[in-house]
Amino acid sequence: MPGPLPAGDSAASQGPFGIIVLAGGRGTRLGGRDKPGLVVAGRTLIGAVVAAGTAAGAGQVIVVGPERAGLDGVSFVTEEPPGAGPVPALRRGLAEATAPWMAVLAADLPFLRPDDLGALRRAAAGHHGAVLADDAGRPQWLAGWWRTETLRRAAAGYDGTSLGGLLGPLRPVLVRPASVPGEPPPWLDCDTPEDLERARGWAP
């Protein structure tokens, strides 16, 4: 179980933060295509996620997955064995994390905005973490903001393979972004060909 929360913890006093981008999946539902490298709205999916994190002020960007050109200031690491799944990938990313708070993000969120990360940061103040929720209120585990030490303790004591099984017991705050007519939701990911076409349909 997580320990007690520090006193006087507000969004303004959280201090430096970083992001961990999980980008080592096999893209099975996309026929084995390189999902993070797919292009929506003129840039790669992983490029969009990294750009959102850096624009929000992330001081450390860790990508768990193969090295890629064109992503400056990024530390690339790989879980063992590669492609072992999101829980081992998260552990590997946490081994490199130095900031007290880390956003944990999928590599296929083309419409994630810096403001969405800011909303997660504000919501997480005084809690162990916060995650985006979709239109049905379902938590999006790969769009969250967490206390680094809370994640480390939880991951060290978890024997399962489900990211929801690891993160759910931490009782994060759910952040449901306001729907903006004509704009895509920030939690929209690209797991399947249909998801990808939907995302490209949103793109200008």
C-alpha positions in Angstrom: 0.0 0.0 0.0 1.2 3.5 -0.8 2.5 5.5 2.2 1.0 8.8 3.5 1.0 11.8 1.2 3.4 14.7 1.8 1.8 17.7 3.4 1.4 21.0 1.5 1.6 19.3 -1.9 0.0 21.5 -4.6 0.4 21.6 -8.3 2.7 24.6 -8.0 4.9 22.9 -5.5 5.3 19.6 -7.2 8.6 20.6 -8.7 10.3 19.0 -11.7 8.6 16.3 -13.7 9.4 14.0 -16.5 7.6 11.6 -18.8 7.9 7.9 -19.5 6.7 6.9 -23.0 6.0 3.2 -23.4 6.9 2.5 -27.1 8.1 -1.1 -27.2 4.9 -2.9 -28.2 4.7 -5.2 -31.2 1.8 -3.5 -32.9 0.0 -6.9 -33.2 -3.4 -5.4 -33.9 -1.9 -3.2 -36.6 -0.4 -6.2 -38.4 3.0 -5.8 -36.8 3.5 -2.2 -38.1 5.7 0.2 -36.3 2.9 1.9 -34.4 4.9 4.7 -32.8 6.3 5.6 -36.2 2.9 6.0 -37.9 2.0 9.4 -39.0 -1.1 11.4 -38.1 -1.4 15.1 -38.9 2.0 15.3 -40.4 4.1 13.9 -37.5 4.7 10.5 -35.9 2.6 9.3 -33.1 5.5 9.2 -30.7 6.7 12.6 -31.9 3.4 14.1 -30.9 3.6 12.6 -27.4 7.1 13.7 -26.8 6.3 17.2 -28.1 3.3 17.4 -25.7 5.5 16.5 -22.8 8.3 18.9 -23.6 5.9 21.7 -24.3 4.4 21.1 -20.9 7.8 21.5 -19.3 9.1 17.9 -18.8 12.7 18.0 -17.7 13.3 14.3 -18.5 11.9 12.3 -21.4 12.3 8.5 -21.2 11.2 6.3 -24.1 11.0 2.6 -23.4 11.5 1.2 -26.8 13.8 1.2 -29.8 15.9 4.3 -30.5 14.5 6.7 -33.1 15.9 9.6 -35.0 14.5 13.0 -34.8 13.6 13.0 -31.1 16.1 15.3 -29.4 16.8 15.2 -25.7 15.2 11.7 -25.3 16.7 8.8 -23.3 16.0 5.5 -24.9 15.9 2.3 -22.8 14.6 -1.2 -23.4 12.9 -3.6 -21.1 14.2 -7.2 -20.9 13.2 -9.0 -22.9 12.1 -6.4 -25.4 8.3 -6.4 -25.9 7.7 -8.0 -22.5 4.6 -5.9 -21.9 3.7 -2.6 -20.3 4.5 -3.6 -16.7 8.1 -4.5 -17.3 8.4 -1.5 -19.6 7.2 0.8 -16.8 9.6 -0.7 -14.4 12.4 -0.1 -16.8 11.4 3.5 -17.3 11.1 4.0 -13.6 14.7 2.8 -13.1 15.8 5.9 -15.0 13.4 8.4 -13.6 14.9 11.2 -11.5 12.0 13.6 -11.1 9.5 13.3 -8.2 6.6 13.1 -10.6 6.4 11.3 -13.9 3.7 11.2 -16.6 3.3 7.7 -18.0 2.1 7.8 -21.5 1.4 5.6 -24.5 3.4 6.3 -27.7 0.2 6.5 -29.8 -1.7 9.5 -28.5 -1.6 11.9 -31.5 -3.9 14.5 -29.9 -2.5 14.7 -26.4 -1.9 18.4 -25.6 0.3 20.2 -23.1 -2.8 21.5 -21.4 -4.0 17.9 -20.8 -0.8 17.2 -18.9 -1.3 20.4 -17.0 -4.8 19.3 -16.0 -3.4 16.0 -14.8 -0.7 17.7 -12.8 -3.3 20.0 -11.0 -5.6 17.1 -10.3 -2.8 14.9 -8.9 -1.9 17.5 -6.2 -2.5 15.9 -2.8 -3.0 12.4 -4.4 -0.9 9.6 -5.6 -1.7 10.3 -9.3 -4.3 11.2 -11.9 -5.3 9.7 -15.2 -7.4 10.8 -18.1 -10.9 9.2 -18.4 -12.7 8.6 -21.7 -16.2 9.6 -22.5 -17.6 6.6 -20.7 -15.5 7.4 -17.6 -13.0 4.6 -18.1 -9.5 5.3 -16.9 -6.8 5.5 -19.6 -3.9 4.0 -17.8 -1.4 5.1 -20.4 -2.3 8.8 -20.0 -1.5 9.5 -16.3 0.5 11.6 -13.9 2.1 9.9 -10.9 4.4 10.2 -7.9 7.5 8.5 -8.9 8.1 6.8 -5.6 4.5 5.6 -5.4 4.9 3.9 -8.7 8.2 2.3 -7.8 6.8 0.8 -4.6 3.7 -0.4 -6.4 5.7 -1.9 -9.2 8.1 -3.6 -6.9 5.3 -5.4 -5.1 3.2 -6.4 -8.1 3.4 -9.8 -9.7 0.7 -9.4 -12.4 0.9 -8.3 -16.0 -2.0 -5.9 -16.2 -1.2 -2.2 -16.0 -4.7 -1.5 -14.7 -4.1 -4.1 -12.0 -0.9 -2.3 -11.0 -2.3 1.3 -11.1 -5.9 0.8 -10.2 -5.3 0.2 -6.4 -3.5 3.5 -6.2 -6.8 5.2 -6.6 -5.8 8.0 -9.0 -8.0 11.0 -9.6 -9.9 10.6 -12.9 -9.7 13.6 -15.2 -12.4 13.8 -17.8 -11.5 16.4 -20.4 -14.3 18.6 -21.6 -15.6 17.6 -25.0 -14.8 20.3 -27.6 -17.1 20.1 -30.7 -15.0 19.4 -33.7 -11.8 18.4 -31.8 -10.5 14.9 -31.1 -10.2 13.6 -27.5 -6.7 13.6 -26.1 -7.0 10.0 -25.0 -7.7 8.7 -28.5 -5.1 6.1 -29.3 -4.2 4.0 -32.4 -4.3 0.3 -31.5 -6.1 -0.9 -34.6 -6.4 0.1 -38.3 -9.8 1.5 -37.5 -8.4 3.6 -34.7 -5.7 4.9 -37.1 -8.2 5.8 -39.7 -10.4 7.5 -37.2 -7.4 9.6 -36.0 -6.4 10.5 -39.5 -10.0 11.6 -40.1 -9.7 14.0 -37.2 -6.5 15.5 -38.5 -6.7 18.8 -40.4 
